[in-house]
Amino acid sequence: MSERYRIGVDIGGTFTDLVMLDTGTGRLYNDKVLTTPRDPSVGVLEGIGRILAANGVSASEVEHVIHGTTLVANAVIERRGSTVALITTRGFGDVLQIGTEWRYDTYDLFMKLPEPLVPRHLRLEVTERVGPDGRILEPLDEADVVRVARQIASGGVATVAVSLLHSFRNPAHERRIREILAREAPEVAVCLSSDVMPEIGEYERASTTVCNAYVLPVFKHYLRRLTDGLRRIGVRKDLYLMLSDGGTVHESTAAAYPVRLVQSGPAGGVQAISAIGRVAGESNLLCFDMGGTTAKACLVDDGQPLRTTEFEVARVYRFKKGSGLPLRVPVIEMIEIGAGGGSIARVDHLGLVQIGPESSSADPGPACYGRGGRDATVTDADLVLGYLSADSFLGGDMRLDVAAAQDALHRAVGAPLGLSVIDAAWAIHETVNENMAQAASIHALEKAKRLSDYVMVPIGGAGPVHACNIALKLGLPRVLCPLGAGVASALGFLVAPVAFTLVQGGVVPLDELDRVALRASLADMQRKGLEMVQAAGAAPGEATVAYVAAMRYVGQGYDIDVLVDAQALAEEDGHSLRAAFDAAYLAQFNRIEAGMPVEIVSWRVTVSGADPGVDLVAGRPLAAHGDARRGSRKVYFGPRSGFVDAPVYDRYRLAPGSRFEGPAVFEERESTTVVPPGAVAQIDAALNLVVELPIEAAEGLQS
């Protein structure tokens, strides 16, 4: 096989992670380089060149590069997108400003909302009207459109978002506006809401379409730089990207819908832990992803991550739902529960330790990186507490500066609170862990889940460092730490199938459903999905199709997802559809209203290619020969136990069946796992480090 290597690349806030798969042997190779915030493609190309050179692989042997990026979210958060105009129905020009009029903080008289991405003078209205059933109530005034188009052409606008009232039921007017814009303003890119998000919700649909238009030129420019760079280093194959719902698509599809990539990196991590769980025989998992900037959590039920179509970006207040710009796109449901390793610690005006939301990023990075950073971070605290080694961080490629970390901790927390450096580091460590444990617990309660039914799987560079402490706070007796946890998102890009989800909205009571029209609509969505996944390399005969209906009781404001099988779609009486809704509603709310009518809000069709079939057991090398113990160091486990002499092990030298008693530290290039006193750790057949945590051990960790 001349082209047998596939590479997954994930850009994080601090590091860019890489995993390379040899499809001939099944072997997996990992690497990690610092992210280059000013131009992320530089770090990607550097990392690819490095992992190829380190393993003696030629660029011409690369079959695929699969990529995930935070570029889309960062462009919106940092307001680095293009100049966008919005064309909407006359009378609806202020939809972005009005929103839903929902107050995320009822008692805040000075509540702040995010500024719309489109300034008021570029929110343009045209005369037309489509009814909620799709009938044209007022024809499109094309002279109005021409006037608006000429204004756009002379106004320095790069992209146009078109979001008309009820266009998800009848897109004819939006499509005609695109035709007129192509004639009158040919240099301007156009995004239609009926393509980007054909669902009910005027504000959410407009917001999603505007975000897509806002990042479109930036994302296309980034893709062009990256693909040109790949050609320069000798990679001749097309680029693929991970979507926020865990599917992989060709770069051409991603370029048309960049808003679908807003959560692509974390989605890769969840796909990886789902695969890891299957190998380990665990189907209910709590994914804990702690990187350099943020920490996120996701629940995996019966091997499948929870998914949603609601997401927010650019929140005014990081943890306040409703304070951001809403996006209606298919995403794996992950919630941000805390800070990352590079998050900055300080004392707030109440004299409390605050972690983040600001991050030291990769440039200059935490104080201990020795790259000019002076702010105290979670990583600095972990180093001072002995969880990280100054000499073996990043496999020894980066030496950490303990004195710089101590100085930063003293200035930021120790001196203001009158604490020693150790107590300041412990305060930071405990604060971030307690915040994350509480947030994860609340998330599970909101989903009517019992966390004791789940096994925690930590990923990200900082995840295994903090996982056992957080698990103890949550009362979880078991933590499963995979090998290569620090690059799990990049691994997820390789184990995820090619997939794309199409959406079509339209509120219809179940007893009024036109089944002939429905089947025709679903067949059309399936055809489009098949075209997309085949363009991304899926074989024609191997694709699978899943149908999900968003349903609710008539009169409700929120809906639930209901998986619908082919039999229910073929029936004419609707009994199977109602039964599927009742089962899903009962599972989520533990009650149903048997006599209350039900309606369908929208349909989603997901078309997926075959599972890539990556063997995670065969992919990891056998343990190297020799003594796995590297020595020992003093590790701090709280005021009661103080510093404890803990053995340090080389994770790559641990063979299946190896057993250890805590305290212990397990080091690998991508991350470090800290096992507290009283715990027992064992290496399973897939080289996962399985930690059994007696709940009594939590007493020694309390401050």
C-alpha distance (Angstrom), angle and dihedral (degrees) to the residues before:
residue distance angle dihedral
M1 . . .
S2 3.82 . .
E3 3.81 93.7 .
R4 3.76 106.7 38.3
Y5 3.81 106.2 133.9
R6 3.81 126.1 93.6
I7 3.81 121.1 -170.1
G8 3.81 127.8 -159.2
V9 3.82 116.4 -160.1
D10 3.80 125.6 -171.5
I11 3.81 123.2 -175.2
G12 3.77 113.1 -147.9
G13 3.77 130.9 -179.9
T14 3.82 92.5 -97.3
F15 3.80 108.1 12.1
T16 3.79 136.9 30.8
D17 3.81 109.1 -139.6
L18 3.78 127.4 -151.9
V19 3.80 134.7 -169.6
M20 3.81 121.8 -178.7
L21 3.80 123.4 -162.0
D22 3.80 123.5 -156.8
T23 3.81 100.0 -149.5
G24 3.80 89.9 -165.1
T25 3.80 97.0 58.9
G26 3.80 100.8 15.3
R27 3.82 90.7 -124.4
L28 3.83 118.2 151.8
Y29 3.81 124.1 -148.5
N30 3.82 125.7 -167.2
D31 3.79 134.4 -157.5
K32 3.79 139.6 164.6
V33 3.82 133.5 -159.5
L34 3.78 133.7 175.7
T35 3.80 114.8 -87.8
T36 3.81 116.7 -113.9
P37 3.84 102.6 -139.5
R38 3.82 96.6 -170.8
D39 3.80 91.3 57.6
P40 3.84 113.7 4.9
S41 3.82 91.7 -168.6
V42 3.82 89.1 69.6
G43 3.81 91.2 61.8
V44 3.81 91.4 44.6
L45 3.81 92.7 53.2
E46 3.80 91.8 43.7
G47 3.80 90.7 51.4
I48 3.80 94.1 47.7
G49 3.79 91.0 48.8
R50 3.77 90.3 48.8
I51 3.81 97.7 49.0
L52 3.82 91.1 46.5
A53 3.80 93.3 49.3
A54 3.81 93.9 44.1
N55 3.80 91.3 56.6
G56 3.80 100.3 36.1
V57 3.80 95.4 -112.3
S58 3.80 123.6 147.3
A59 3.81 119.1 -132.7
S60 3.80 88.4 -126.0
E61 3.82 88.6 64.7
V62 3.84 92.8 62.9
E63 3.79 112.8 109.9
H64 3.81 99.2 -178.3
V65 3.78 140.6 2.7
I66 3.82 111.1 -156.7
H67 3.76 115.3 -166.7
G68 3.80 140.4 -168.4
T69 3.76 124.1 -171.9
T70 3.79 144.1 -179.4
L71 3.81 89.9 -147.8
V72 3.81 94.3 107.8
A73 3.81 95.7 50.7
N74 3.81 92.4 41.9
A75 3.81 92.3 50.3
V76 3.81 89.8 56.7
I77 3.81 95.4 41.3
E78 3.81 93.1 48.1
R79 3.83 93.9 37.5
R80 3.80 93.4 -123.8
G81 3.80 97.2 139.2
S82 3.79 131.2 109.3
T83 3.80 130.9 -80.8
V84 3.81 105.8 -84.8
A85 3.80 132.8 -166.1
L86 3.80 122.9 -160.2
I87 3.80 122.3 -146.5
T88 3.77 113.8 -163.6
T89 3.80 142.2 155.7
R90 3.79 115.5 -67.0
G91 3.78 109.4 -88.6
F92 3.81 94.2 26.7
G93 3.80 101.1 81.0
D94 3.80 92.0 113.4
V95 3.81 96.7 53.0
L96 3.82 91.1 111.3
Q97 3.80 91.0 52.4
I98 3.80 97.5 42.8
G99 3.80 95.6 44.3
T100 3.79 113.1 168.4
E101 3.83 93.7 -42.9
W102 3.80 87.2 -124.6
R103 3.81 114.0 147.1
Y104 3.78 113.2 -139.6
D105 3.82 89.2 -165.6
T106 3.80 110.8 35.2
Y107 3.80 96.6 -168.5
D108 3.81 100.6 42.0
L109 3.82 105.2 104.1
F110 3.80 90.4 -172.5
M111 3.81 96.2 45.6
K112 3.79 113.3 164.7
L113 3.78 125.2 -142.3
P114 3.81 126.0 -165.7
E115 3.78 114.9 -94.2
P116 3.83 112.4 -109.9
L117 3.80 115.0 -105.1
V118 3.81 89.6 -127.3
P119 3.85 118.5 64.9
R120 3.81 116.1 -131.4
H121 3.83 95.4 -107.4
L122 3.83 89.6 58.5
R123 3.81 95.8 51.2
L124 3.79 98.0 97.7
E125 3.80 127.8 -171.9
V126 3.80 130.5 -149.9
T127 3.79 130.3 -170.5
E128 3.82 113.0 -104.5
R129 3.79 138.0 104.0
V130 3.80 134.0 -157.7
G131 3.80 120.0 -173.7
P132 3.82 125.2 -128.9
D133 3.81 89.1 -101.2
G134 3.82 92.1 54.5
R135 3.80 97.3 -104.4
I136 3.80 115.8 138.8
L137 3.79 106.9 -116.3
E138 3.80 95.9 174.7
P139 3.82 123.3 17.6
L140 3.79 120.1 -120.9
D141 3.81 111.9 -92.2
E142 3.80 99.6 -134.1
A143 3.79 93.0 -171.5
D144 3.80 86.4 59.3
V145 3.80 89.8 52.6
V146 3.82 92.5 48.7
R147 3.81 90.1 52.3
V148 3.80 91.6 50.0
A149 3.81 92.3 44.4
R150 3.81 92.3 54.0
Q151 3.80 90.0 48.7
I152 3.81 88.9 52.8
A153 3.81 92.9 46.9
S154 3.82 91.3 56.0
G155 3.80 97.4 40.1
G156 3.82 105.4 72.6
V157 3.80 92.9 -107.4
A158 3.82 116.4 159.5
T159 3.81 100.5 -172.5
V160 3.79 138.3 15.1
A161 3.79 126.6 -147.3
V162 3.81 113.8 -156.4
S163 3.81 114.7 -161.0
L164 3.80 116.1 163.2
L165 3.77 127.6 -180.0
H166 3.84 112.3 -84.7
S167 3.81 92.4 -7.2
F168 3.81 89.2 141.8
R169 3.83 86.3 72.4
N170 3.80 95.6 44.0
P171 3.83 119.5 11.5
A172 3.83 96.0 -178.7
H173 3.81 95.5 108.8
E174 3.80 93.8 46.4
R175 3.78 91.1 50.9
R176 3.78 92.2 49.0
I177 3.82 90.0 51.2
R178 3.81 88.6 53.7
E179 3.80 89.9 53.3
I180 3.80 91.9 51.2
L181 3.81 92.1 46.6
A182 3.81 89.8 51.4
R183 3.79 88.2 57.0
E184 3.80 100.3 39.8
A185 3.83 101.1 32.3
P186 3.81 106.2 20.7
E187 3.83 94.8 164.7
V188 3.81 93.1 60.8
A189 3.82 121.2 91.2
V190 3.82 115.7 -133.2
C191 3.82 130.9 -149.5
L192 3.81 119.8 -170.1
S193 3.80 121.0 -154.5
S194 3.81 88.6 -142.2
D195 3.83 87.5 63.2
V196 3.81 100.4 36.4
M197 3.83 99.8 40.4
P198 3.82 116.8 -2.3
E199 3.82 94.9 -176.9
I200 3.79 139.5 110.0
G201 3.81 116.4 -88.4
E202 3.79 113.7 88.1
Y203 3.80 96.1 -156.3
E204 3.82 96.2 42.2
R205 3.81 91.6 46.0
A206 3.81 92.7 49.7
S207 3.82 92.0 45.0
T208 3.81 92.8 50.0
T209 3.80 93.2 47.2
V210 3.80 92.3 47.4
C211 3.83 91.2 50.1
N212 3.80 90.2 50.7
A213 3.80 90.5 50.7
Y214 3.80 92.3 43.8
V215 3.81 95.2 57.5
L216 3.82 97.8 32.7
P217 3.85 99.0 94.5
V218 3.82 92.7 39.9
F219 3.79 91.9 50.2
K220 3.80 94.6 45.1
H221 3.81 90.0 49.7
Y222 3.80 90.0 50.0
L223 3.81 91.9 49.0
R224 3.79 90.4 49.3
R225 3.81 92.1 51.4
L226 3.79 91.3 46.7
T227 3.81 96.5 46.8
D228 3.82 91.3 45.4
G229 3.80 88.5 50.6
L230 3.80 91.4 49.8
R231 3.81 89.6 52.1
R232 3.81 90.3 50.4
I233 3.80 92.9 55.0
G234 3.81 91.0 46.1
V235 3.83 104.5 -98.4
R236 3.80 102.6 134.5
K237 3.78 101.2 174.1
D238 3.81 126.8 97.6
L239 3.79 121.9 -89.8
Y240 3.81 122.1 -115.1
L241 3.80 128.0 -161.1
M242 3.79 137.5 -155.2
L243 3.81 117.7 -121.7
S244 3.79 124.9 -144.5
D245 3.81 91.6 -104.3
G246 3.80 92.7 57.3
G247 3.81 98.7 -100.4
T248 3.81 125.2 126.3
V249 3.81 122.4 -132.2
H250 3.79 139.6 178.0
E251 3.81 116.5 -93.1
S252 3.83 90.7 -109.5
T253 3.82 91.5 60.6
A254 3.80 91.8 45.3
A255 3.82 90.3 50.4
A256 3.81 90.6 57.0
Y257 3.83 94.7 47.3
P258 3.83 107.4 29.5
V259 3.82 90.9 155.2
R260 3.82 86.0 70.0
L261 3.84 88.3 68.2
V262 3.80 96.9 57.9
Q263 3.84 91.5 110.8
S264 3.81 99.9 25.5
G265 3.81 100.5 126.0
P266 3.82 97.5 51.0
A267 3.82 89.4 43.4
G268 3.79 88.7 60.2
G269 3.79 90.5 53.9
V270 3.80 92.1 53.7
Q271 3.80 91.2 48.8
A272 3.80 88.5 52.9
I273 3.81 95.4 50.9
S274 3.81 90.6 46.7
A275 3.81 87.9 57.4
I276 3.82 91.6 43.6
G277 3.80 90.1 50.7
R278 3.81 91.8 52.5
V279 3.81 90.7 53.3
A280 3.82 91.6 47.3
G281 3.81 92.8 46.9
E282 3.81 93.5 -114.4
S283 3.81 119.8 128.7
N284 3.83 102.7 171.6
L285 3.79 109.6 64.1
L286 3.79 138.3 167.8
C287 3.79 105.4 -147.4
F288 3.81 110.4 -150.9
D289 3.80 110.4 -171.0
M290 3.81 114.5 -176.3
G291 3.77 115.8 171.6
G292 3.76 134.1 158.2
T293 3.81 98.3 -67.2
T294 3.80 110.5 21.8
A295 3.78 143.7 8.9
K296 3.79 120.9 -134.6
A297 3.78 136.0 -175.4
C298 3.79 132.4 -154.1
L299 3.78 133.6 178.1
V300 3.79 119.3 -134.4
D301 3.80 113.4 -160.2
D302 3.78 120.8 -165.7
G303 3.79 90.4 -15.8
Q304 3.81 95.6 -51.2
P305 3.82 125.8 99.2
L306 3.78 118.8 -127.2
R307 3.80 111.7 -101.5
T308 3.78 134.5 -161.4
T309 3.79 140.5 171.9
E310 3.80 96.3 -135.3
F311 3.77 123.0 90.7
E312 3.79 137.9 152.4
V313 3.76 130.4 -148.3
A314 3.81 133.3 -172.9
R315 3.79 96.5 21.5
V316 3.78 116.4 -167.9
Y317 3.81 87.1 -142.1
R318 3.76 111.9 32.0
F319 3.80 98.8 -139.0
K320 3.81 99.8 32.3
K321 3.77 112.1 100.7
G322 3.79 111.0 -140.3
S323 3.80 95.8 32.0
G324 3.81 93.9 97.1
L325 3.77 141.1 63.1
P326 3.83 109.4 -77.4
L327 3.78 119.8 -128.0
R328 3.79 122.8 -169.2
V329 3.79 102.7 -154.7
P330 3.82 133.2 125.8
V331 3.81 108.0 -91.5
I332 3.78 139.4 161.9
E333 3.77 103.6 -106.3
M334 3.77 105.9 -111.3
I335 3.76 122.8 154.9
E336 3.77 125.8 -152.9
I337 3.79 105.5 -119.1
G338 3.78 103.1 171.4
A339 3.75 152.6 -37.1
G340 3.78 133.2 -42.8
G341 3.77 133.9 -128.1
G342 3.79 92.3 -85.7
S343 3.81 95.7 47.1
I344 3.79 112.9 125.8
A345 3.81 120.4 -117.1
R346 3.78 124.7 -150.1
V347 3.80 141.8 149.5
D348 3.81 113.4 -100.0
H349 3.82 128.5 -144.5
L350 3.82 90.8 -86.0
G351 3.78 92.1 56.3
L352 3.82 93.3 -107.5
V353 3.78 127.1 132.9
Q354 3.81 110.0 -106.9
I355 3.80 123.4 -166.5
G356 3.82 117.8 -157.7
P357 2.94 150.0 -71.9
E358 3.81 83.6 168.7
S359 3.80 115.0 71.6
S360 3.78 132.9 -158.7
S361 3.84 86.6 -138.2
A362 3.81 117.4 -168.4
D363 3.78 93.5 -57.2
P364 2.99 112.0 82.7
G365 3.83 90.8 -10.3
P366 3.82 128.7 -171.7
A367 3.79 117.5 -24.5
C368 3.81 91.0 -106.8
Y369 3.82 91.3 61.2
G370 3.80 89.3 73.1
R371 3.80 93.1 -137.6
G372 3.79 98.0 120.0
G373 3.81 100.0 -78.0
R374 3.81 115.5 138.8
D375 3.81 101.6 175.3
A376 3.79 120.2 104.2
T377 3.81 112.8 -117.2
V378 3.79 139.6 179.7
T379 3.82 89.0 -99.3
D380 3.81 90.7 56.0
A381 3.80 89.6 52.3
D382 3.81 92.2 48.3
L383 3.81 90.5 51.2
V384 3.82 93.9 50.6
L385 3.83 91.2 47.4
G386 3.81 90.3 55.3
Y387 3.80 97.3 -112.1
L388 3.79 91.2 117.9
S389 3.79 128.5 42.7
A390 3.79 121.4 -129.4
D391 3.82 90.7 -147.9
S392 3.82 104.2 42.5
F393 3.82 102.1 39.1
L394 3.82 110.5 132.9
G395 3.79 88.9 6.0
G396 3.80 91.0 -56.3
D397 3.80 93.6 -58.2
M398 3.81 91.6 113.4
R399 3.79 121.0 42.2
L400 3.79 113.5 -152.4
D401 3.81 122.8 -138.2
V402 3.82 108.9 -130.3
A403 3.80 94.0 -176.7
A404 3.82 91.8 53.6
A405 3.81 90.1 50.3
Q406 3.81 91.9 49.7
D407 3.79 91.8 49.0
A408 3.82 92.4 49.7
L409 3.81 92.4 48.1
H410 3.78 91.5 49.5
R411 3.80 93.9 50.2
A412 3.82 96.8 43.0
V413 3.81 102.8 39.2
G414 3.80 113.8 -5.7
A415 3.81 99.9 59.7
P416 3.84 97.0 40.3
L417 3.83 91.6 51.0
G418 3.80 99.1 33.1
L419 3.81 92.7 -116.5
S420 3.78 132.2 141.8
V421 3.79 117.0 -110.9
I422 3.82 90.7 -104.1
D423 3.79 92.8 50.5
A424 3.81 90.0 46.9
A425 3.82 90.5 52.0
W426 3.81 91.0 47.6
A427 3.82 90.8 48.9
I428 3.80 90.0 54.9
H429 3.80 93.0 45.2
E430 3.81 94.0 47.6
T431 3.80 93.7 43.8
V432 3.78 94.6 53.5
N433 3.82 92.3 43.9
E434 3.80 93.9 48.1
N435 3.81 91.8 48.1
M436 3.80 91.4 51.3
A437 3.79 94.6 45.8
Q438 3.80 91.4 51.8
A439 3.80 93.3 47.0
A440 3.82 92.8 48.7
S441 3.80 90.7 48.7
I442 3.81 92.8 50.8
H443 3.81 91.0 47.7
A444 3.81 90.9 54.1
L445 3.80 91.7 48.1
E446 3.81 91.0 51.4
K447 3.80 88.5 54.3
A448 3.82 92.5 47.1
K449 3.81 89.8 -116.9
R450 3.80 129.6 141.2
L451 3.79 110.0 -135.8
S452 3.80 92.9 -153.4
D453 3.82 86.5 71.6
Y454 3.81 90.7 63.3
V455 3.79 136.7 77.9
M456 3.79 114.7 -139.7
V457 3.80 116.0 -125.9
P458 3.82 112.1 -170.8
I459 3.80 120.7 -156.7
G460 3.78 136.1 167.1
G461 3.78 125.1 66.4
A462 3.82 94.2 -74.2
G463 3.82 98.5 32.3
P464 3.84 99.2 89.8
V465 3.82 90.8 44.7
H466 3.81 92.5 61.3
A467 3.82 101.9 25.3
C468 3.82 101.6 93.2
N469 3.80 94.0 47.5
I470 3.82 91.4 49.9
A471 3.81 92.3 45.0
L472 3.79 90.1 54.5
K473 3.79 90.9 51.2
L474 3.81 88.8 51.8
G475 3.80 93.6 46.4
L476 3.80 92.6 -116.8
P477 3.79 110.9 151.7
R478 3.82 97.1 -163.0
V479 3.80 137.2 54.4
L480 3.80 123.5 -178.3
C481 3.82 112.1 -157.9
P482 3.81 112.8 -168.7
L483 3.78 123.0 -149.4
G484 3.79 108.7 -101.7
A485 3.80 93.6 22.8
G486 3.80 90.0 153.7
V487 3.81 91.6 65.6
A488 3.81 98.2 34.8
S489 3.82 94.8 122.8
A490 3.79 90.7 57.8
L491 3.81 89.1 48.2
G492 3.80 88.8 51.6
F493 3.79 90.4 60.5
L494 3.81 88.7 60.5
V495 3.82 97.8 46.6
A496 3.83 96.6 44.0
P497 3.81 119.2 94.5
V498 3.78 125.5 -124.7
A499 3.82 104.6 -92.5
F500 3.79 143.7 155.7
T501 3.80 132.5 -171.3
L502 3.79 123.5 -146.7
V503 3.79 123.0 -163.1
Q504 3.80 133.7 -156.9
G505 3.78 123.0 -179.4
G506 3.76 132.6 -159.3
V507 3.82 126.9 133.5
V508 3.81 109.9 -124.4
P509 3.84 128.5 165.5
L510 3.78 109.3 -119.7
D511 3.80 93.0 -122.3
E512 3.84 90.6 53.3
L513 3.81 96.2 48.8
D514 3.82 114.3 135.6
R515 3.78 98.9 -141.6
V516 3.80 96.1 -171.9
A517 3.80 91.4 54.5
L518 3.81 90.6 43.1
R519 3.78 93.8 53.5
A520 3.81 90.5 48.0
S521 3.82 91.0 50.4
L522 3.81 93.3 48.0
A523 3.81 91.0 47.2
D524 3.81 89.9 53.3
M525 3.82 91.2 49.4
Q526 3.79 90.0 48.1
R527 3.82 90.9 51.4
K528 3.81 91.8 51.8
G529 3.79 91.0 47.1
L530 3.80 92.1 50.6
E531 3.80 90.3 51.7
M532 3.80 90.8 52.5
V533 3.81 97.2 47.7
Q534 3.80 91.9 44.2
A535 3.79 88.9 52.2
A536 3.81 85.8 54.7
G537 3.80 91.9 55.2
A538 3.81 104.6 -89.7
A539 3.80 114.2 144.3
P540 3.84 113.2 -114.6
G541 3.80 95.5 -120.0
E542 3.79 99.7 44.7
A543 3.82 102.0 62.5
T544 3.80 121.6 114.2
V545 3.81 126.9 -157.6
A546 3.82 129.1 -146.8
Y547 3.81 125.6 -170.5
V548 3.80 122.6 -153.6
A549 3.81 124.9 -178.0
A550 3.80 121.1 -158.9
M551 3.83 102.0 -140.3
R552 3.81 138.8 173.6
Y553 3.77 142.6 163.9
V554 3.79 112.0 -84.0
G555 3.80 107.5 -91.4
Q556 3.81 96.5 27.1
G557 3.80 119.9 122.2
Y558 3.81 96.4 -149.1
D559 3.79 132.2 54.2
I560 3.81 137.2 -156.6
D561 3.78 130.9 -139.5
V562 3.79 116.3 -106.7
L563 3.80 120.7 -169.1
V564 3.80 107.8 -136.8
D565 3.80 124.0 -160.9
A566 3.80 128.6 -149.7
Q567 3.81 92.6 -102.2
A568 3.81 92.2 59.3
L569 3.81 90.4 49.9
A570 3.80 91.5 50.9
E571 3.81 95.1 51.8
E572 3.79 120.2 94.5
D573 3.82 100.1 -156.5
G574 3.82 100.4 58.7
H575 3.82 95.3 -132.3
S576 3.82 93.8 126.6
L577 3.80 92.1 48.2
R578 3.80 91.0 51.5
A579 3.80 91.5 46.0
A580 3.81 90.8 51.0
F581 3.82 90.2 50.7
D582 3.81 92.6 48.0
A583 3.82 91.1 51.0
A584 3.81 93.3 48.8
Y585 3.81 93.1 45.3
L586 3.80 92.4 47.6
A587 3.80 91.7 50.5
Q588 3.79 91.6 52.3
F589 3.81 102.6 37.7
N590 3.83 103.8 18.1
R591 3.82 91.8 -127.5
I592 3.80 141.0 69.7
E593 3.81 135.5 -164.2
A594 3.79 103.4 -133.1
G595 3.80 97.2 -168.4
M596 3.80 98.8 42.2
P597 3.83 117.2 104.5
V598 3.81 118.5 -116.2
E599 3.81 130.7 -144.9
I600 3.79 135.2 -163.8
V601 3.81 115.6 -127.6
S602 3.81 101.0 -176.2
W603 3.79 145.4 -22.3
R604 3.81 129.6 -125.4
V605 3.78 123.4 -162.6
T606 3.81 117.0 -166.7
V607 3.79 117.7 -166.1
S608 3.82 114.7 -166.8
G609 3.77 134.9 -175.9
A610 3.79 124.1 -138.4
D611 3.79 121.9 -62.6
P612 3.84 107.6 -92.9
G613 3.79 88.2 -127.6
V614 3.80 98.7 -136.4
D615 3.82 109.6 178.8
L616 3.80 103.9 -140.5
V617 3.82 92.3 -171.6
A618 3.79 95.9 51.4
G619 3.79 90.9 38.9
R620 3.79 95.1 67.6
P621 3.82 119.4 73.5
L622 3.77 120.0 -115.7
A623 3.77 115.8 -98.1
A624 3.79 113.7 -77.8
H625 3.78 116.9 -113.2
G626 3.78 120.3 -102.7
D627 3.77 139.4 51.8
A628 3.81 111.6 -33.3
R629 3.78 93.4 -156.9
R630 3.78 113.0 98.5
G631 3.79 95.7 -176.8
S632 3.76 131.0 -90.3
R633 3.80 141.4 -80.3
K634 3.76 140.5 -170.3
V635 3.82 111.9 -89.5
Y636 3.80 124.6 -174.2
F637 3.82 116.8 -132.1
G638 3.79 100.8 172.5
P639 3.81 139.4 -62.5
R640 3.80 94.4 -68.6
S641 3.78 96.6 56.2
G642 3.81 98.4 22.5
F643 3.79 117.2 -172.5
V644 3.78 113.5 -5.0
D645 3.79 126.2 -166.2
A646 3.82 102.5 -115.9
P647 3.81 126.4 -174.8
V648 3.81 115.3 -121.6
Y649 3.81 119.8 -142.7
D650 3.79 133.9 -164.2
R651 3.80 102.1 -123.1
Y652 3.81 92.3 -153.2
R653 3.81 91.9 61.4
L654 3.79 96.5 54.4
A655 3.80 114.8 108.5
P656 3.83 125.6 -154.9
G657 3.79 111.4 -81.3
S658 3.81 94.9 30.5
R659 3.80 110.5 142.2
F660 3.81 129.9 -159.7
E661 3.79 138.2 179.0
G662 3.77 121.5 -139.6
P663 2.88 145.0 -74.9
A664 3.78 93.3 64.4
V665 3.79 140.4 133.5
F666 3.81 122.9 -144.0
E667 3.80 116.2 -162.2
E668 3.78 130.7 -162.4
R669 3.76 130.3 160.5
E670 3.80 95.6 -99.6
S671 3.80 101.0 41.6
T672 3.81 147.8 -13.1
T673 3.82 126.9 -120.6
V674 3.81 117.2 -149.0
V675 3.82 116.2 -158.6
P676 3.84 115.0 -166.4
P677 3.82 128.2 -138.1
G678 3.80 114.6 -76.0
A679 3.81 94.5 28.6
V680 3.80 126.6 113.5
A681 3.81 122.6 -144.7
Q682 3.78 129.8 -165.6
I683 3.82 135.8 179.8
D684 3.82 112.1 -125.6
A685 3.80 128.5 -154.0
A686 3.82 92.2 -86.2
L687 3.85 90.8 51.4
N688 3.81 92.2 -107.5
L689 3.80 115.1 149.0
V690 3.82 104.3 -127.9
V691 3.81 112.1 -162.2
E692 3.80 121.2 -163.1
L693 3.81 109.1 -156.7
P694 3.81 118.1 -162.4
I695 3.78 105.6 -146.1
E696 3.81 89.7 -131.9
A697 3.81 87.7 69.8
A698 3.78 88.4 71.9
E699 3.81 89.5 74.7
G700 3.78 91.1 68.0
L701 3.79 91.8 52.7
Q702 3.78 98.0 53.1
S703 3.76 118.3 106.2
